[in-house]
Amino acid sequence: MPFAISPADVEDAARVIAPAAIRTPLLENAALNARCGRRVLVKFEGAQHSGSFKFRGAYNRLARLDAAERKAGVVAWSSGNHAQGVALAARLLGMAATIVMPADAPAIKTANTRALGADVVPYDRFTQSREEIAMRLVNERGAVLVPSFDDPFIMAGQGTIGLEIMEQAAEAGAEIGQILVNCGGGGMVSGIATAVKARQPGVAILAVEPEAFDDTARSLASGVRESVSPDARSICDALLSPAPGALTFPINRAYLAGGLAVSDDQVRDAMRFAFSALKLVVEPGGAASLAAMLAGLAPDAEGASVVVISGSNVDPDSYARIIAGGA
């Protein structure tokens, strides 16, 4: 059975999003190299529109809608980053957007989503089904559903990060050995793996997840899609998917070298390091890959290691507590 996306789909997504998306920087820092004892490059998606990589996939998906679909509008569910990406893409393309968001989502993500013009429908992530709520809205309005990761256009859009990494690494004279990618449902890592493996098959791609949400790592080990315990909790709100995607997992099973898991304390340490040494604001879910690298969890690699910092949307109060050394 063919995969949901091909390298050509990622190349096409790059063409579609080019007028709207930012080519985010690939950074190198002496303090990071010294602490890790290797060459590390940071792909900083916090510089993308709406503060995370999610704008790439959202714009690629919404740009494909025809006139009738645009008039009907779109519905999505998200803990915040996909919400903002969809909201901004919808505004740029002239359509209405409704986002089903957890009531406990970071306030800044909810506020930004509303500020971008989307309607927000809150729900309890522990007692209600976001999918059921979203599908009811889709059926009532005739709107188009925009999944957060399990959609070919979303996956291909996120995969443009991989194209940029390879191009920017070549510009920097760096041979890439491995890429660490934050992973919730697997849309970003599957897209990046599709793009990178087509250009350089020897690069190892690893998914990085919170310890209690290591469903992709466990699924890669077992060969079947594993799920997360209902009691699981983490500060990485952007990475709390209950299971790998039906479309993303076959790609990840074929292409990924494995999965790594980080603790919330390791994530906090990475956020502090990003602030003090890299001068970057990073949200918890965006810091997972950096956390794995700083904690020495990444395997040895021939060539440079890349960590994808996937987002910077963090509430000021919680960010201040973490930077100050608290929880």
KAMO-V591614 format. One record per residue. N is the residue number from 1. RES is the residue in one small letter. PHI is phi in degrees with one decimal (NA if undefined). BURIAL is 1 if it has 24 or more other ideal C-beta (glycine too) atoms within 12 Angstrom, else 0. Layout:
<<N & RES & PHI & BURIAL> <N & RES & PHI & BURIAL>>
//
This chain:
<<1 & m & NA & 0> <2 & p & -68.1 & 0> <3 & f & -70.9 & 1> <4 & a & -64.4 & 1> <5 & i & -135.4 & 1> <6 & s & -121.3 & 0> <7 & p & -55.4 & 1> <8 & a & -63.6 & 0> <9 & d & -64.8 & 1> <10 & v & -67.8 & 1> <11 & e & -60.5 & 1> <12 & d & -67.0 & 1> <13 & a & -61.9 & 1> <14 & a & -59.8 & 1> <15 & r & -65.7 & 0> <16 & v & -67.8 & 1> <17 & i & -86.7 & 1> <18 & a & -53.0 & 0> <19 & p & -69.8 & 0> <20 & a & -113.3 & 1> <21 & a & -88.6 & 1> <22 & i & -94.7 & 1> <23 & r & -80.7 & 1> <24 & t & -72.1 & 1> <25 & p & -74.6 & 1> <26 & l & -109.3 & 1> <27 & l & -106.9 & 1> <28 & e & -128.3 & 1> <29 & n & -139.1 & 1> <30 & a & -62.8 & 0> <31 & a & -65.6 & 0> <32 & l & -67.3 & 1> <33 & n & -60.0 & 0> <34 & a & -66.2 & 0> <35 & r & -65.4 & 0> <36 & c & -88.7 & 1> <37 & g & 68.1 & 0> <38 & r & -161.9 & 1> <39 & r & -82.5 & 1> <40 & v & -126.3 & 1> <41 & l & -113.1 & 1> <42 & v & -112.0 & 1> <43 & k & -90.6 & 1> <44 & f & -100.2 & 1> <45 & e & -81.1 & 1> <46 & g & -63.9 & 1> <47 & a & -84.2 & 1> <48 & q & -73.9 & 1> <49 & h & -51.4 & 1> <50 & s & 69.1 & 1> <51 & g & 81.7 & 1> <52 & s & -159.2 & 1> <53 & f & -63.3 & 1> <54 & k & -61.9 & 1> <55 & f & -60.5 & 1> <56 & r & -58.6 & 1> <57 & g & -67.4 & 1> <58 & a & -62.9 & 1> <59 & y & -66.2 & 1> <60 & n & -61.3 & 1> <61 & r & -72.1 & 1> <62 & l & -70.1 & 1> <63 & a & -66.3 & 1> <64 & r & -86.2 & 1> <65 & l & -73.4 & 1> <66 & d & -83.3 & 0> <67 & a & -60.6 & 0> <68 & a & -67.0 & 0> <69 & e & -66.2 & 1> <70 & r & -64.5 & 0> <71 & k & -65.1 & 0> <72 & a & -74.5 & 1> <73 & g & 86.2 & 1> <74 & v & -127.8 & 1> <75 & v & -128.9 & 1> <76 & a & -143.2 & 1> <77 & w & -121.2 & 1> <78 & s & -171.6 & 1> <79 & s & -82.6 & 1> <80 & g & 154.2 & 1> <81 & n & -75.8 & 1> <82 & h & -62.9 & 1> <83 & a & -57.5 & 1> <84 & q & -68.7 & 1> <85 & g & -62.7 & 1> <86 & v & -66.1 & 1> <87 & a & -60.1 & 1> <88 & l & -68.6 & 1> <89 & a & -60.4 & 1> <90 & a & -63.7 & 1> <91 & r & -63.4 & 1> <92 & l & -65.0 & 1> <93 & l & -98.3 & 1> <94 & g & 75.4 & 0> <95 & m & -138.9 & 1> <96 & a & -83.6 & 1> <97 & a & -136.2 & 1> <98 & t & -122.8 & 1> <99 & i & -121.1 & 1> <100 & v & -88.0 & 1> <101 & m & -126.4 & 1> <102 & p & -61.2 & 1> <103 & a & -62.7 & 0> <104 & d & -98.7 & 0> <105 & a & -61.5 & 1> <106 & p & -52.0 & 1> <107 & a & -57.2 & 1> <108 & i & -65.6 & 1> <109 & k & -71.3 & 1> <110 & t & -65.7 & 1> <111 & a & -63.2 & 0> <112 & n & -65.4 & 1> <113 & t & -62.5 & 1> <114 & r & -65.4 & 1> <115 & a & -63.7 & 0> <116 & l & -81.5 & 1> <117 & g & 102.9 & 1> <118 & a & -86.6 & 1> <119 & d & -83.9 & 1> <120 & v & -112.4 & 1> <121 & v & -110.7 & 1> <122 & p & -79.7 & 1> <123 & y & -149.5 & 1> <124 & d & -90.5 & 0> <125 & r & -66.6 & 1> <126 & f & -97.4 & 0> <127 & t & -126.2 & 0> <128 & q & -121.4 & 0> <129 & s & -98.8 & 0> <130 & r & -64.2 & 1> <131 & e & -63.9 & 0> <132 & e & -64.7 & 0> <133 & i & -63.6 & 1> <134 & a & -64.1 & 1> <135 & m & -67.1 & 0> <136 & r & -63.2 & 0> <137 & l & -65.8 & 1> <138 & v & -60.0 & 1> <139 & n & -68.1 & 0> <140 & e & -67.9 & 0> <141 & r & -106.3 & 0> <142 & g & 69.0 & 0> <143 & a & -80.8 & 1> <144 & v & -98.3 & 1> <145 & l & -80.2 & 1> <146 & v & -118.9 & 1> <147 & p & -62.2 & 1> <148 & s & -77.6 & 1> <149 & f & -149.3 & 1> <150 & d & -88.9 & 1> <151 & d & -151.4 & 1> <152 & p & -58.4 & 1> <153 & f & -70.6 & 1> <154 & i & -63.2 & 1> <155 & m & -60.7 & 1> <156 & a & -64.7 & 1> <157 & g & -61.7 & 1> <158 & q & -65.9 & 1> <159 & g & -64.3 & 1> <160 & t & -62.9 & 1> <161 & i & -59.4 & 1> <162 & g & -63.2 & 1> <163 & l & -60.8 & 1> <164 & e & -65.4 & 1> <165 & i & -57.4 & 1> <166 & m & -65.8 & 1> <167 & e & -67.1 & 1> <168 & q & -72.2 & 1> <169 & a & -63.6 & 1> <170 & a & -62.4 & 0> <171 & e & -63.3 & 0> <172 & a & -89.0 & 0> <173 & g & 70.6 & 0> <174 & a & -107.1 & 1> <175 & e & -93.9 & 0> <176 & i & -83.2 & 1> <177 & g & -102.7 & 1> <178 & q & -153.7 & 1> <179 & i & -131.6 & 1> <180 & l & -101.7 & 1> <181 & v & -128.3 & 1> <182 & n & -60.7 & 1> <183 & c & -138.4 & 1> <184 & g & -108.3 & 1> <185 & g & -85.6 & 1> <186 & g & 100.8 & 1> <187 & g & -66.9 & 1> <188 & m & -68.0 & 1> <189 & v & -68.1 & 1> <190 & s & -68.3 & 1> <191 & g & -67.3 & 1> <192 & i & -61.6 & 1> <193 & a & -61.6 & 1> <194 & t & -60.7 & 1> <195 & a & -70.7 & 1> <196 & v & -71.6 & 1> <197 & k & -63.4 & 1> <198 & a & -69.4 & 1> <199 & r & -95.1 & 1> <200 & q & -147.3 & 1> <201 & p & -59.4 & 0> <202 & g & -79.1 & 0> <203 & v & -72.0 & 1> <204 & a & -86.3 & 1> <205 & i & -111.4 & 1> <206 & l & -123.8 & 1> <207 & a & -86.2 & 1> <208 & v & -122.8 & 1> <209 & e & -132.3 & 1> <210 & p & -64.8 & 1> <211 & e & -54.3 & 1> <212 & a & -79.5 & 1> <213 & f & -124.6 & 1> <214 & d & -89.7 & 1> <215 & d & -65.8 & 1> <216 & t & -68.7 & 1> <217 & a & -59.6 & 1> <218 & r & -68.5 & 1> <219 & s & -68.3 & 1> <220 & l & -63.0 & 1> <221 & a & -73.2 & 0> <222 & s & -90.4 & 0> <223 & g & 88.0 & 0> <224 & v & -130.3 & 0> <225 & r & -72.8 & 1> <226 & e & -96.3 & 1> <227 & s & -115.9 & 0> <228 & v & -97.3 & 1> <229 & s & -62.5 & 0> <230 & p & -60.5 & 0> <231 & d & -88.2 & 0> <232 & a & -66.3 & 1> <233 & r & -140.1 & 0> <234 & s & -162.2 & 1> <235 & i & -75.6 & 1> <236 & c & -82.9 & 1> <237 & d & -59.1 & 1> <238 & a & -77.8 & 1> <239 & l & -119.7 & 1> <240 & l & -98.4 & 1> <241 & s & -70.5 & 1> <242 & p & -76.8 & 1> <243 & a & -166.5 & 1> <244 & p & -63.5 & 1> <245 & g & -70.9 & 1> <246 & a & -64.8 & 1> <247 & l & -89.1 & 1> <248 & t & -76.0 & 1> <249 & f & -65.2 & 1> <250 & p & -57.8 & 1> <251 & i & -67.4 & 1> <252 & n & -66.1 & 1> <253 & r & -63.6 & 1> <254 & a & -78.6 & 0> <255 & y & -108.6 & 1> <256 & l & -79.8 & 1> <257 & a & -84.2 & 1> <258 & g & 150.7 & 1> <259 & g & -131.7 & 1> <260 & l & -121.7 & 1> <261 & a & -126.9 & 1> <262 & v & -123.1 & 1> <263 & s & -84.6 & 1> <264 & d & -61.9 & 1> <265 & d & -65.7 & 1> <266 & q & -65.0 & 1> <267 & v & -65.1 & 1> <268 & r & -60.4 & 1> <269 & d & -60.2 & 1> <270 & a & -65.8 & 1> <271 & m & -63.8 & 1> <272 & r & -66.3 & 1> <273 & f & -64.4 & 1> <274 & a & -60.9 & 1> <275 & f & -68.7 & 1> <276 & s & -78.8 & 0> <277 & a & -98.6 & 1> <278 & l & -93.5 & 1> <279 & k & 60.2 & 0> <280 & l & -120.5 & 1> <281 & v & -87.5 & 1> <282 & v & -132.9 & 1> <283 & e & -78.3 & 1> <284 & p & -55.4 & 1> <285 & g & -63.8 & 1> <286 & g & -74.1 & 1> <287 & a & -95.7 & 1> <288 & a & -59.0 & 1> <289 & s & -65.9 & 1> <290 & l & -61.6 & 1> <291 & a & -60.2 & 1> <292 & a & -62.4 & 1> <293 & m & -66.9 & 1> <294 & l & -65.0 & 1> <295 & a & -83.7 & 1> <296 & g & 76.0 & 0> <297 & l & -86.0 & 1> <298 & a & -73.7 & 1> <299 & p & -67.9 & 0> <300 & d & -62.6 & 0> <301 & a & -144.8 & 1> <302 & e & -82.9 & 0> <303 & g & 105.5 & 0> <304 & a & -73.6 & 1> <305 & s & -103.4 & 1> <306 & v & -113.9 & 1> <307 & v & -114.9 & 1> <308 & v & -97.0 & 1> <309 & i & -87.5 & 1> <310 & s & -91.3 & 1> <311 & g & -170.1 & 1> <312 & s & -130.2 & 1> <313 & n & -91.6 & 1> <314 & v & -131.2 & 1> <315 & d & -62.3 & 1> <316 & p & -57.2 & 0> <317 & d & -65.3 & 0> <318 & s & -68.2 & 1> <319 & y & -62.5 & 1> <320 & a & -61.7 & 0> <321 & r & -62.6 & 0> <322 & i & -67.3 & 1> <323 & i & -62.9 & 1> <324 & a & -77.7 & 0> <325 & g & 103.4 & 0> <326 & g & -98.6 & 0> <327 & a & -106.5 & 0>>
//
